[in-house]
């Protein structure tokens, strides 16, 4: 796959990542996690991320690593 497609996957994942405040605390909702809100200070749940990329987008390990690295650089808005 070319990087154009992978970059679109990154953009979609970043766009689907939600930040919200509840009881004076910030939370993050990842599109690849079943948890409603996690602390933005915790690491990205990498196993869920990789499973999501393989299952939804059909990415192989190299492509998933590229998308994960780009997502980590871009997800904080």
Buried (B, 14 or more C-beta within 10 A) or exposed (E): EEEEEBBEBBEBBBEEBEEEEEEEEEBBBBBBBEEEBBEBEEEBBEEBBBEBBBEEBEBEEEBBEBBBEBBBEBBEE
